[in-house]
Amino acid sequence: MSEIVYLNGSLIPRSQAQISALDYGFLYGYGLFETMRAYEGQVFRLDNHLRRLADSAEVLGLPIGTLDLKKAIMDTIQANQLSDARIRVAISLGEGETVPDPSTCKKPTVLILAGDYQPYPEEVYQKGFRVVVSSIHRNSGSPLSRLKSANYLDSLLARKEARTAGANEAICLNEKGFLAEASMSNIFLVTNGILRTPGQESGILPGITRETILELAPPLGINSLEDNIRLDELSQAQEAFLTNSLIEVMPLIEMDGKPVGSGTPGPLTQKLLTAYRELVRTGE
Ligand SMILES: Cc1ncc(COP(=O)(O)O)c(C=O)c1O
């Protein structure tokens, strides 16, 4: 079956999906996206993803208020007969004049892609991710750091550095030298038994998985703290992990070739991964 995509109100085969050459998403990166994961046909924390998208759209002045994105997403999942899936919603300001003038864009472009999701095999979770420290910094003063915007080049270039070094992910500091996040995930570490993650003011995308982990920690008896974290605190951490909607909770076991903690997935990481996986199956 050929993949069906949602484009501007219609469900059509991917091969027929076309977007204007004068789309401001293409010309100027004027747009947003969301990546979500569905378990047995249900998107985990769909409302939270849509709220983040709506809040971000307001920052950029993207008029998406009237769109029924929830229905469009569910229709796309059903049209592709998917159960465990990755869903990507991309919205741009739409077509406008060649000279950069956002007021000439009259209608946003909305594209939804949904495909089968093959998670990393369990061995990868047992082994954990190796990371490098990227030369690319997050700018805590830029609104773009907090948005999942079509300006994703910093992340792609940081990820390229990781690949070149034979690592799985790249860690980005902010311009003040504090830990921000990884190229495509948020970061957590454990210091003296306390779960810590960089605060929102450090220039991170406020991840839906990050938010879920911060909710899951207290009932498990884990104290958590959002604060400024130095890089040496990560190298000296008892354990660390990365989060995003697709990888869920991935142990981080090595940084720049040196072990983090014991160099194996830590006990709090395991506990939180188990709790997260229980939660996604209940769909709460
Ligand atoms: C830069 C960045 N930070 C954090 C995340 C994690 O966000 P979420 O947990 O909402 O998937 C992502 C997700 O892709 C990301 O691209």
The ligand as an ORCA input file, in Angstrom:
! r2SCAN-3c Opt
* xyz 0 1
  C      16.066     19.603     20.032
  C      15.124     18.671     20.707
  N      15.065     18.676     22.048
  C      14.234     17.840     22.704
  C      13.412     16.951     22.028
  C      12.478     16.040     22.806
  O      11.131     16.443     22.623
  P       9.920     15.444     22.835
  O      10.130     14.771     24.157
  O       8.728     16.345     22.845
  O       9.905     14.469     21.699
  C      13.447     16.930     20.636
  C      12.594     16.009     19.895
  O      12.815     15.681     18.761
  C      14.322     17.806     19.956
  O      14.383     17.827     18.624
*
